[in-house]
Amino acid sequence: MLTVPDFTCKTHQIDWMIKNKSMLIAQKKATIKHADAFSGATYYILDDNGPAILNKADAIPATAKKIKVRSIVNTTKLFDSHGDVHIDQLWNKNIKDQKENYLVKQHQFDFDGIISDNVHVHTKQIPWHELGYNYEGKTQALIYDSIIDRDDMPDATKSMFDKYRMGKVKQHSVGMRYVALSFAVNDDRYPDEFATWEKYFDEIANKDDALENGFFWAVTIAKNIEGSAVVKGSNYATPTLDVEEKHEPEPAKSIPGEPAKSIRVNVSELINFYNPKI
């Protein structure tokens, strides 16, 4: 694996990355991107506690067996701790093609880590201020609508049912594979990479973080592997939007005193139906 050396000079770092760009892109495409501890970026939120869950989860009783959870597992136009900026429409093909989706715990994509496999995935344009952030414009959110069944969960993830029920899951992350990405640098010595910077920079919500870094990877096509509940992800604008109890439909009740109806079939008529005489 190619390791980026430590540089004290940003210009030297960019020179090295341009020289090794093809290898860096191949390496990113060959790996699955997971969340990591977010550090370094400064961001502003409207509330000290971050975006609130829209439907108060504490109203859901402890006796609940099923809940429906709407969560954001990724947002576009945010410079994240991987140096990536996801661009609108990057999930279009994958959402259309992928039939099975999973919500898991901390990117533990195995039988013990699955929270739900009853997941509908879609995208939606959402103003940043509706997520609680003082950024201009909108982001395209990758949304998971999941039905979580306590009885169907493996023992290793059952605790996640109550964490969602009580509103304890604040962030999510997408496990993904890069399909198409471009390198962007704030350095006009490299015309192609500088053109990519100019093409996408105005879309970035946290511009100061991108400017401080001096470069980013513009991700234009990606494959969604799974969505994860995480403590803290590389993309912090990934809240739980809504949690509600899902009630099972009640079975049809017979009227007391009314006998069950039956249908009597004449056997000879049934035989003649399937074997008509010509």
Buried (B, 14 or more C-beta within 10 A) or exposed (E): EEEEEEEEEBEEBBBBBBEEBEEBBEBBEEEEBBBBEBEEBEBEBEEEEBBBBBBEBEEBEEEBBBBBBBBBBBBBBBBBBBBBBBBBEBBEEBBEEEEEBBBBBBBBBEEEBBBBBBBEBEBEEBEBEEBBBEBEEBBBBBBBBBBBBBEBBEEBBEEBBBBBBBBBBBBBBBBBBBBEBBBBBBBEEBEEBBBBBEEBBEBBBBBEBBEEBBBBBBBBBBBBBBBBBBEBBBBBBBBBBBBBBBEEEEEEEEEEEEEEEEEEEEEEEEEEEEEEEE
